[in-house]
């Protein structure tokens, strides 16, 4: 039975929506979606003329004509490129070949209770994939029994657009009995993960996911003696480490360095800390320049984010406990030893000032495009559902900004959180460097991310080079927020998609 608070909230929403409709503030035509193409969504933002201006984008309107969204000027491009043609070299033989089979299944959770969810090759998480930097990876994805269809998105890997795995944008969802082949070059060494991007708020939470590690082509100074993966996921309220409701132990000789690859696949922020000093070697697959010891602080990892941390094994007969995600931990050292839990530090490591600065390969001060991405909330309707939905630059889905760029552009974006929730923002196909937070300039190692937490009231300025043509989602990775409209897209001039959402193919990316 609904609580009094829920009933009052329902009444408030109904009154707000009725009032707004009566005032003509909400248009049913824009909220009853039916079948649609992202090409026809929202308002086109060109972001032209950043250099020498006040940093705010100039706006053009794409309207409801899909052709108008194909370029930053709104003009039809006769040399339009289909997303399906944006692939890895089709003539190059694969260095790594894998088949992954998705099933709608009972998920065994060792140490806990089984749940109804999804498996990949019979388990959740699915198998950890490994490749070496420069390898051509070929994954054949088979949907054996996922009734809503499924895809694979390579979270954090800057794949060609055709391999991005977003239903309704870069492919159709793979139906039961179907298969789809993903091909991409493992360009950047680092820690990543894969997951479905079809009904993602259900399928990711239900376990259709796994880890992927790209090893460096040659050893680096940050190479460790040992390494371990720490994939965090909550199955039906059960906090797991690599799919198990238990801690893990890494047998490491005294003084050995262990690289722990922490992958946060959950919907909220994960904390990492230890009583012993540790170092942050990488964030979201990009190395930190000259990391230093972190002592008495916690590292926070956004939903979807990853961090590689280095822990040194203590003297013989001892172990050190690395807390990962709050509920789970990894003991490193003598396999017979233990170490007591330690309270989570109140102080958070500031990655904006961590490590040593090093020059970027491009100049954000000479950006070609500048965009605002302002997140807020208001009452309204999405696809006929009344609710308190997210807005982007004051607009509600699907009438949200489409950020138009040309290949080669240097792009600066100011992301502002004017809501009361934390939003882990994830841009597909690109890594961004953080320039500032709340006006304070970055002073440490370049902080490269593909998943960035925005706390209430915060604003970040980020930059990237538009070097991966396609149509790319830019959304909140608290996936329930994406369902409620916290999704925009980065659209390259001259690129189009033949795929649609909510049509016969059943595509529902969020």
C-alpha positions as CSV (number, residue, x, y, z in Angstrom):
1,X,0.0,0.0,0.0
2,X,1.5,3.4,-0.9
3,X,2.8,5.5,2.0
4,X,1.3,8.9,2.9
5,X,4.4,10.6,1.5
6,X,4.0,8.7,-1.8
7,X,0.3,9.6,-2.1
8,X,1.1,13.3,-1.4
9,X,3.8,13.2,-4.0
10,X,1.4,11.7,-6.5
11,X,-1.1,14.4,-5.9
12,X,1.5,17.1,-6.2
13,X,2.7,15.7,-9.5
14,X,-0.9,15.5,-10.8
15,X,-1.7,19.0,-9.8
16,X,1.6,20.4,-11.3
17,X,1.1,18.5,-14.5
18,X,-2.6,19.6,-14.8
19,X,-1.7,23.2,-14.1
20,X,1.1,23.1,-16.7
21,X,-1.1,21.6,-19.3
22,X,-3.8,24.1,-18.6
23,X,-1.3,26.9,-19.1
24,X,-0.1,25.4,-22.4
25,X,3.4,25.0,-21.0
26,X,3.7,21.4,-22.0
27,X,3.1,20.1,-25.5
28,X,1.7,16.6,-25.9
29,X,3.2,16.4,-29.3
30,X,6.7,16.5,-27.8
31,X,6.1,14.0,-25.1
32,X,4.2,11.3,-26.7
33,X,7.2,9.9,-28.6
34,X,6.1,6.9,-30.5
35,X,8.8,5.8,-32.9
36,X,11.5,8.4,-33.3
37,X,15.1,9.0,-34.5
38,X,17.7,10.8,-32.5
39,X,18.3,12.8,-35.7
40,X,15.1,14.7,-35.0
41,X,15.6,15.3,-31.3
42,X,15.7,18.7,-29.6
43,X,17.6,21.8,-30.4
44,X,20.8,21.8,-32.4
45,X,23.7,23.6,-30.6
46,X,26.6,24.6,-32.9
47,X,28.8,26.0,-30.2
48,X,30.5,28.1,-32.9
49,X,32.9,31.0,-32.1
50,X,34.2,30.1,-28.7
51,X,37.6,31.8,-29.1
52,X,37.3,35.5,-28.1
53,X,33.7,35.1,-27.0
54,X,32.0,34.7,-23.6
55,X,32.1,30.9,-23.7
56,X,28.3,30.4,-24.4
57,X,27.2,28.5,-27.4
58,X,25.3,30.0,-30.2
59,X,22.1,28.1,-30.9
60,X,20.5,26.9,-34.1
61,X,17.3,24.9,-34.3
62,X,17.1,21.4,-35.8
63,X,13.4,21.1,-35.4
64,X,11.7,17.8,-36.3
65,X,13.4,17.4,-39.6
66,X,16.0,14.6,-39.3
67,X,18.1,16.1,-42.1
68,X,18.5,19.3,-40.2
69,X,20.5,17.5,-37.5
70,X,23.1,16.2,-39.9
71,X,25.4,19.3,-39.7
72,X,26.2,22.0,-37.2
73,X,24.6,24.6,-39.5
74,X,21.4,22.7,-39.9
75,X,22.0,22.2,-43.6
76,X,21.6,18.8,-45.4
77,X,25.0,17.3,-46.2
78,X,25.2,15.5,-49.5
79,X,28.2,13.5,-48.3
80,X,26.3,12.1,-45.3
81,X,27.9,9.1,-43.6
82,X,25.9,6.3,-42.2
83,X,26.9,5.2,-38.7
84,X,27.1,1.6,-39.9
85,X,30.1,2.5,-42.1
86,X,32.1,3.8,-39.2
87,X,34.0,0.6,-38.4
88,X,37.4,-0.8,-37.8
89,X,39.3,-1.9,-40.9
90,X,37.2,-4.8,-42.3
91,X,40.2,-6.3,-44.1
92,X,42.3,-6.6,-40.9
93,X,42.2,-10.1,-39.3
94,X,41.3,-10.2,-35.6
95,X,44.0,-10.7,-33.0
96,X,41.4,-11.6,-30.3
97,X,38.2,-13.5,-31.1
98,X,35.6,-14.1,-28.4
99,X,32.0,-15.4,-28.4
100,X,29.7,-14.0,-25.7
101,X,26.2,-15.6,-25.2
102,X,23.6,-13.7,-23.2
103,X,20.8,-15.4,-21.4
104,X,17.9,-14.3,-19.3
105,X,18.7,-16.5,-16.4
106,X,18.9,-17.2,-12.7
107,X,22.1,-15.6,-11.5
108,X,24.0,-17.6,-8.9
109,X,25.5,-15.3,-6.3
110,X,28.1,-17.2,-4.3
111,X,27.8,-16.4,-0.6
112,X,24.4,-14.9,-1.1
113,X,21.0,-15.7,-2.7
114,X,20.3,-16.2,-6.4
115,X,18.4,-13.6,-8.3
116,X,16.5,-13.5,-11.6
117,X,18.6,-11.6,-14.0
118,X,21.1,-12.1,-16.9
119,X,24.2,-14.0,-17.5
120,X,27.0,-13.9,-20.1
121,X,28.4,-17.3,-21.0
122,X,26.5,-18.7,-18.0
123,X,27.8,-16.4,-15.3
124,X,27.5,-12.8,-14.0
125,X,29.8,-11.0,-14.3
126,X,30.6,-12.4,-17.6
127,X,34.1,-13.5,-18.5
128,X,36.9,-11.0,-18.2
129,X,38.2,-10.2,-21.7
130,X,41.9,-9.5,-22.2
131,X,43.7,-7.8,-25.2
132,X,47.0,-6.1,-25.8
133,X,47.2,-2.5,-26.8
134,X,47.0,-2.4,-30.6
135,X,45.1,-5.7,-31.0
136,X,42.0,-5.9,-33.2
137,X,39.3,-7.4,-31.0
138,X,36.3,-9.2,-32.6
139,X,33.4,-10.2,-30.3
140,X,30.5,-12.2,-31.6
141,X,27.5,-11.5,-29.4
142,X,24.7,-14.1,-29.3
143,X,21.3,-13.5,-27.7
144,X,20.1,-16.9,-26.6
145,X,17.1,-15.9,-24.5
146,X,17.0,-12.1,-23.5
147,X,13.4,-11.4,-24.5
148,X,13.7,-7.6,-24.8
149,X,16.7,-8.0,-27.1
150,X,20.2,-6.9,-26.0
151,X,23.5,-5.3,-27.1
152,X,27.0,-4.8,-25.9
153,X,28.5,-1.4,-25.2
154,X,32.2,-1.1,-24.5
155,X,32.2,1.3,-21.7
156,X,35.2,3.7,-21.8
157,X,36.7,2.2,-24.9
158,X,36.7,4.7,-27.8
159,X,35.4,2.3,-30.3
160,X,34.3,3.1,-33.9
161,X,30.7,4.3,-33.8
162,X,29.3,1.2,-35.4
163,X,30.6,-0.8,-32.5
164,X,29.2,1.4,-29.7
165,X,26.3,-1.0,-29.0
166,X,23.5,1.6,-28.4
167,X,20.2,0.2,-29.5
168,X,18.4,2.6,-31.8
169,X,21.4,4.7,-32.6
170,X,24.3,2.5,-33.8
171,X,22.4,-0.8,-34.2
172,X,19.2,-2.6,-33.6
173,X,18.9,-4.6,-30.4
174,X,19.9,-8.3,-31.1
175,X,16.7,-10.4,-30.8
176,X,16.4,-13.8,-29.3
177,X,18.3,-16.2,-31.6
178,X,20.2,-13.3,-33.3
179,X,23.9,-12.4,-33.2
180,X,26.0,-9.3,-33.8
181,X,29.7,-8.9,-34.4
182,X,31.6,-6.0,-32.8
183,X,35.1,-5.1,-34.1
184,X,37.4,-2.5,-32.6
185,X,41.1,-1.8,-32.1
186,X,42.3,-1.8,-28.5
187,X,44.0,1.6,-28.8
188,X,44.3,2.7,-25.2
189,X,45.6,0.4,-22.5
190,X,43.5,0.4,-19.3
191,X,40.6,-1.0,-17.3
192,X,37.1,-1.0,-18.9
193,X,33.9,-2.9,-18.9
194,X,31.1,-4.1,-21.2
195,X,27.3,-4.0,-20.6
196,X,24.1,-4.0,-22.5
197,X,22.7,-0.7,-23.8
198,X,19.2,-2.0,-24.4
199,X,16.8,-1.5,-21.5
200,X,20.0,-0.8,-19.8
201,X,18.5,0.2,-16.4
202,X,17.2,-3.4,-16.1
203,X,19.8,-5.4,-17.9
204,X,22.9,-3.8,-16.4
205,X,21.4,-4.0,-12.9
206,X,20.5,-7.6,-13.6
207,X,24.0,-8.6,-14.5
208,X,24.5,-8.4,-18.3
209,X,28.0,-7.1,-17.9
210,X,31.7,-8.0,-17.5
211,X,35.2,-6.6,-17.3
212,X,37.7,-5.9,-20.2
213,X,41.4,-5.2,-19.7
214,X,43.7,-3.8,-22.3
215,X,47.3,-4.5,-21.4
216,X,50.0,-2.0,-22.5
217,X,51.9,-2.9,-25.6
218,X,55.1,-2.6,-23.6
219,X,55.8,-2.5,-19.8
220,X,55.5,0.9,-18.2
221,X,57.0,2.4,-15.0
222,X,53.7,1.8,-13.4
223,X,53.9,-2.0,-14.0
224,X,53.1,-4.0,-10.9
225,X,54.3,-7.4,-9.7
226,X,50.7,-8.7,-9.5
227,X,47.3,-7.5,-10.4
228,X,43.7,-8.2,-9.4
229,X,40.3,-7.1,-10.8
230,X,37.7,-5.7,-8.4
231,X,34.4,-5.5,-10.2
232,X,31.7,-4.1,-7.9
233,X,28.0,-4.8,-8.5
234,X,24.9,-5.0,-6.4
235,X,22.6,-8.0,-7.1
236,X,19.2,-7.6,-5.5
237,X,20.6,-5.6,-2.6
238,X,23.7,-7.8,-2.2
239,X,27.0,-6.0,-2.5
240,X,29.4,-8.2,-4.4
241,X,33.1,-8.3,-5.4
242,X,33.6,-10.1,-8.7
243,X,30.1,-11.6,-8.4
244,X,30.6,-13.0,-4.9
245,X,29.3,-11.8,-1.5
246,X,32.7,-12.2,0.1
247,X,36.1,-10.5,0.3
248,X,39.1,-11.7,-1.6
249,X,42.7,-12.4,-0.8
250,X,45.7,-11.7,-3.0
251,X,48.8,-13.8,-2.1
252,X,51.6,-11.4,-2.5
253,X,55.3,-11.6,-1.3
254,X,56.5,-8.9,1.1
255,X,57.1,-5.7,-0.7
256,X,55.4,-6.8,-3.9
257,X,53.2,-4.2,-5.6
258,X,49.7,-5.2,-6.5
259,X,47.7,-3.3,-9.1
260,X,44.0,-3.5,-8.2
261,X,41.7,-2.6,-11.1
262,X,38.5,-1.3,-9.5
263,X,35.4,-1.2,-11.7
264,X,32.2,0.4,-10.4
265,X,29.3,-1.1,-12.3
266,X,26.7,0.2,-9.8
267,X,24.3,3.1,-9.8
268,X,26.1,5.1,-7.1
269,X,29.6,6.3,-6.2
270,X,32.1,3.7,-4.8
271,X,34.7,4.5,-2.1
272,X,38.2,3.0,-2.0
273,X,40.5,3.3,1.0
274,X,43.0,1.5,3.2
275,X,44.9,1.9,6.5
276,X,48.1,1.7,4.5
277,X,49.1,4.2,1.8
278,X,48.1,3.4,-1.8
279,X,48.6,5.2,-5.2
280,X,46.1,6.0,-7.9
281,X,47.8,4.8,-11.1
282,X,45.0,5.5,-13.6
283,X,41.5,6.8,-13.9
284,X,39.1,5.5,-16.5
285,X,41.9,3.9,-18.4
286,X,44.3,6.9,-18.5
287,X,47.6,6.9,-16.5
288,X,48.1,9.5,-13.7
289,X,51.4,11.4,-14.2
290,X,53.7,10.8,-11.2
291,X,51.1,9.6,-8.6
292,X,51.9,10.0,-4.9
293,X,50.9,8.2,-1.8
294,X,47.3,8.5,-0.7
295,X,47.2,8.3,3.1
296,X,44.2,9.0,5.3
297,X,41.9,9.8,2.3
298,X,39.4,7.9,0.3
299,X,39.2,7.7,-3.5
300,X,35.7,8.1,-4.9
301,X,34.8,6.3,-8.2
302,X,31.6,7.4,-10.1
303,X,29.0,4.9,-11.4
304,X,30.5,3.5,-14.5
305,X,34.0,4.7,-13.6
306,X,37.2,2.8,-13.0
307,X,40.5,3.4,-11.1
308,X,43.7,1.4,-10.9
309,X,45.3,1.6,-7.5
310,X,48.7,0.2,-6.3
311,X,49.1,-1.4,-2.9
312,X,52.4,-2.7,-1.5
313,X,52.3,-6.0,0.4
314,X,53.4,-5.6,4.0
315,X,56.2,-7.6,5.7
316,X,56.0,-11.4,5.9
317,X,53.2,-12.7,8.1
318,X,51.0,-9.6,7.6
319,X,48.3,-8.4,5.2
320,X,46.8,-5.0,4.2
321,X,43.1,-4.5,3.7
322,X,42.0,-2.4,0.7
323,X,38.3,-1.5,1.1
324,X,36.5,-1.4,-2.3
325,X,33.0,-0.1,-2.4
326,X,32.4,0.1,1.3
327,X,30.9,-3.4,1.8
328,X,33.7,-5.5,0.3
329,X,37.5,-5.6,0.6
330,X,40.7,-7.2,-0.7
331,X,43.4,-8.6,1.6
332,X,46.9,-8.3,0.1
333,X,49.9,-10.1,1.6
334,X,50.3,-13.4,3.5
335,X,47.4,-15.7,2.7
336,X,47.2,-16.8,6.3
337,X,47.1,-13.3,7.7
338,X,44.3,-10.9,8.3
339,X,43.8,-7.2,8.9
340,X,41.0,-5.5,10.7
341,X,38.6,-3.2,8.9
342,X,39.3,0.5,9.1
343,X,36.7,3.3,9.1
344,X,36.1,5.1,5.9
345,X,38.1,8.5,5.9
346,X,36.0,11.6,5.8
347,X,38.5,13.4,3.6
348,X,38.3,12.7,-0.2
349,X,41.3,12.7,-2.5
350,X,41.0,15.6,-4.9
351,X,41.9,14.3,-8.4
352,X,41.9,17.9,-9.7
353,X,45.2,18.4,-7.8
354,X,46.6,14.9,-7.7
355,X,49.9,14.0,-9.5
356,X,52.1,16.2,-11.5
357,X,51.0,18.5,-14.4
358,X,52.1,17.6,-18.0
359,X,51.2,19.4,-21.2
360,X,48.1,18.4,-23.2
361,X,48.3,17.6,-26.8
362,X,45.8,20.3,-27.7
363,X,44.9,23.9,-26.5
364,X,41.5,24.2,-24.8
365,X,41.9,28.0,-24.8
366,X,41.6,27.9,-28.6
367,X,38.5,25.8,-28.7
368,X,36.4,25.6,-31.8
369,X,33.1,24.8,-29.9
370,X,31.8,25.6,-26.5
371,X,28.7,24.1,-25.0
372,X,26.7,24.4,-21.7
373,X,25.1,21.2,-20.3
374,X,23.0,22.4,-17.3
375,X,21.1,19.7,-15.4
376,X,17.9,20.6,-13.5
377,X,14.5,19.1,-12.9
378,X,10.8,20.0,-13.3
379,X,7.3,18.4,-13.5
380,X,6.1,17.4,-16.9
381,X,5.3,14.5,-19.2
382,X,7.6,12.0,-21.0
383,X,5.8,9.6,-23.4
384,X,2.6,10.3,-21.5
385,X,4.1,9.6,-18.1
386,X,3.7,12.4,-15.6
387,X,6.6,13.0,-13.2
388,X,9.4,15.2,-11.9
389,X,11.8,14.8,-14.8
390,X,15.3,15.9,-15.6
391,X,16.0,18.9,-17.9
392,X,19.0,19.8,-19.9
393,X,19.5,23.5,-20.5
394,X,15.9,24.0,-19.3
395,X,14.5,21.5,-21.8
396,X,12.8,18.2,-21.2
397,X,13.4,15.0,-23.2
398,X,13.2,14.6,-26.2
399,X,13.5,18.4,-26.7
400,X,17.0,18.4,-25.3
401,X,20.3,19.8,-26.8
402,X,22.1,18.0,-29.6
403,X,25.7,19.1,-29.5
404,X,27.0,19.4,-33.1
405,X,30.7,19.2,-33.9
406,X,33.0,18.7,-36.9
407,X,35.8,16.2,-36.9
408,X,38.9,17.8,-35.6
409,X,37.2,20.4,-33.4
410,X,38.5,21.2,-30.0
411,X,35.5,21.2,-27.7
412,X,35.0,22.8,-24.3
413,X,31.9,22.0,-22.3
414,X,30.6,23.5,-19.0
415,X,28.5,20.9,-17.1
416,X,26.4,22.3,-14.3
417,X,24.4,20.4,-11.7
418,X,21.4,22.5,-10.6
419,X,19.6,19.5,-9.2
420,X,19.7,17.9,-5.7
421,X,21.1,14.5,-6.9
422,X,24.6,13.3,-7.9
423,X,25.0,12.6,-11.6
424,X,27.8,10.4,-13.0
425,X,28.0,11.8,-16.5
426,X,29.3,9.5,-19.2
427,X,30.2,10.6,-22.8
428,X,30.5,7.7,-25.2
429,X,33.4,7.4,-27.7
430,X,35.6,10.0,-26.1
431,X,37.7,10.8,-23.0
432,X,37.6,14.3,-21.6
433,X,40.1,16.2,-19.6
434,X,38.9,18.2,-16.6
435,X,39.9,21.8,-16.8
436,X,38.3,23.2,-13.6
437,X,35.7,22.6,-10.9
438,X,33.6,25.5,-9.6
439,X,36.1,27.9,-11.2
440,X,39.2,26.3,-9.6
441,X,41.6,25.3,-12.3
442,X,43.2,21.8,-12.5
443,X,46.6,21.8,-10.9
444,X,47.7,18.1,-10.9
445,X,48.2,15.5,-13.6
446,X,45.7,15.8,-16.5
447,X,42.6,14.2,-15.1
448,X,41.2,12.2,-18.0
449,X,37.7,10.6,-17.5
450,X,34.8,9.2,-19.4
451,X,32.6,9.1,-16.2
452,X,32.5,12.2,-14.0
453,X,30.5,12.7,-10.8
454,X,28.7,16.0,-10.5
455,X,27.5,16.7,-7.0
456,X,24.6,19.1,-6.3
457,X,25.6,22.7,-7.1
458,X,28.9,21.7,-8.8
459,X,30.1,22.9,-12.2
460,X,32.9,21.4,-14.2
461,X,34.6,22.7,-17.4
462,X,35.9,19.8,-19.5
463,X,37.6,19.6,-22.9
464,X,38.2,17.0,-25.6
465,X,39.1,16.7,-29.3
466,X,36.3,15.6,-31.6
467,X,38.3,12.8,-33.2
468,X,35.9,9.9,-33.4
469,X,33.0,10.6,-35.9
470,X,29.6,9.3,-35.0
471,X,26.5,9.9,-33.0
472,X,27.4,9.5,-29.3
473,X,25.2,9.4,-26.2
474,X,26.2,11.8,-23.3
475,X,24.1,10.7,-20.4
476,X,23.9,10.1,-16.6
477,X,25.1,6.6,-15.6
478,X,22.6,6.4,-12.8
479,X,20.6,4.6,-15.3
480,X,17.2,5.4,-13.8
481,X,18.0,9.0,-14.4
482,X,18.7,8.3,-18.1
483,X,15.3,6.6,-18.4
484,X,13.8,9.8,-17.1
485,X,15.4,12.0,-19.7
486,X,19.0,12.8,-18.6
487,X,20.3,12.0,-22.1
488,X,21.8,14.2,-24.8
489,X,23.9,13.4,-27.8
490,X,27.1,14.5,-29.5
491,X,26.5,14.6,-33.2
492,X,29.2,14.9,-35.9
493,X,28.5,16.9,-39.0
494,X,27.5,14.7,-41.9
495,X,26.8,11.5,-39.8
496,X,23.3,10.0,-39.8
497,X,21.7,6.8,-38.4
498,X,19.1,4.5,-40.1
499,X,18.0,3.2,-36.7
500,X,15.0,4.3,-34.7
501,X,13.8,4.0,-31.1
502,X,10.4,2.5,-30.0
503,X,9.8,1.0,-33.5
504,X,9.4,-2.5,-34.8
505,X,12.9,-3.5,-33.8
506,X,12.0,-2.8,-30.1
507,X,15.0,-0.5,-29.5
508,X,15.0,1.1,-26.0
509,X,18.6,2.1,-25.2
510,X,18.0,3.3,-21.7
